[in-house]
């Protein structure tokens, strides 16, 4: 390498063999070329073969790979800071030593930064070996994104391209005393100071590896360490960003991820003293930063847990966690055009949380409704020449459910509803008047409503889906009734003696109840139509 390199890649290394080899190979094989590349690797006192592997690459690529050995510091911050002191590239890029890059990653990101005058470039990142990486930011290339109106706050790792002049002008460095999340203050300040932040989404730049030994530092930190680090990151961010939408956009991520993870499935098993410490820490941060905007933007499950922790309602918090894990989401309570999740603590005067903490605001309601809606019993009722399908369906709602009906609907649900198992109908959808009679009653356990329906069948050949229609918070939802494991009534003959029909109930491959009706003796086609059909089949075989 001669002259100033375009990019310096910083690699903080501690005991990452054999992943380190793939990481280094992905760097020296970059399409940007060795003459435009500088690799600064700092061995943070590794006790495996990582140090020797770094030295081997330094010998193979003496003009490109620089290696520094130092005593163990306990985290990636100190070696990253040490590397910044010797980096000389126009841009600096950080990579975890157990991860690797796509071949064209650096060339593409540097070119994008030069084209758009970007101070920060985020290249598309994916996870491997089951490692989760948030993908919302990578829908398309974007020359100019910000903390507001994009998914940037959900990608605060330092695995980005930074203009080194920006880094040095603002003396950006990593806090070395933070065992977890030490890259967040660096990244957040860089994004706040940057003139322009860009996204390269049309190429996978970065492969984040979840190690088989779960050795990534994020997976090893304890509850109090994560709480202390999150608190320091949030307090630091509050000093950078004034109250308002930009700060809320960043803190929404911390309440939804870092803090909510402290009160997830393992929380009830912690000792009570530790539970109190966690709740006190969450309460301090919520008192300072949990605005109405953040509260309303969160999903109801995590919002309720944050609110219960803030209130110090440990028993209710533990019950909310264990009950949802065992039984699924709680029922909805409907009233005054709103819907609330009936978690422990809802309208409990001892706790005093407002209903808004439990309200479904922009929620993924279809999935919750689908999981809790299921067939309890079904049958046929015949009267003279007519027949009706009867069903008792458990629906996970309470309160004002008088408008709930059951319909037999021709045609399949759209494939877009397959994942959730139900769907919200578009505003203004016109539905025919529901045929039949419907009554709603409280389930025996008090946790749901049972809809009793009697729907007459029409004399036609059709396959009809059994679906509940329910109004929740001003929107109508269509919910296929699940019947897996439930006995179906035997097929029944009905209709006029000379023109009988057959009705049968079954559960399809998706676990949904379906009614089939058909004439038992359909009229035979004419000889001419049968000959025509035969000729068509013959021509197709040719």
Secondary structure, 3 states (H helix, E strand, C coil): CCCCCCEEEEEEECCCCCHHHHHHHHHHCCCCCHHHEEEEEEEECCCCCHHHHHHHHHHHCCCCEEEEEECCCCCHHHHHHHHHHHCCCCEEEEEECCCEECCCHHHHHHHHHHHHCCCEEEEEEEEECCCCCCCHHHCCCEEEECCCCCCHHHCCCCCCEEEHHHHHHCCCCCCCCCCCCHHHHHHHHHHHHCCCEEEEEEEEEEEEECCCCCCCHHHCCCHHHHHHHHHHHHHHHHHHCCCCHHHHHHHHHHHHHHHHHHHCCCHHHCCHHHHHHHHHHHHHHHHHHCCHHHHHHCCHHHHHHHHHHHCCCHHHHHHHHHHHHHHCCCCEEEECCEEEECCCCCCCCCCCCCHHHHECCCCCHHHHHHHHCEEEEEEEEEECCEEEEEEEEEECEEECCCCCEEEEEECCCCHHHCCCCEEECCCCCCCCCCCCEEEEEECCCCCCEEEEEEEECCCCCEEEEEEEEEEECCEEEEEECECCCCCCCCCEEEEECCEEEEEEEEECCCCEEEEEEEECCCCCCCHHHHHHHHHHHHHHHC
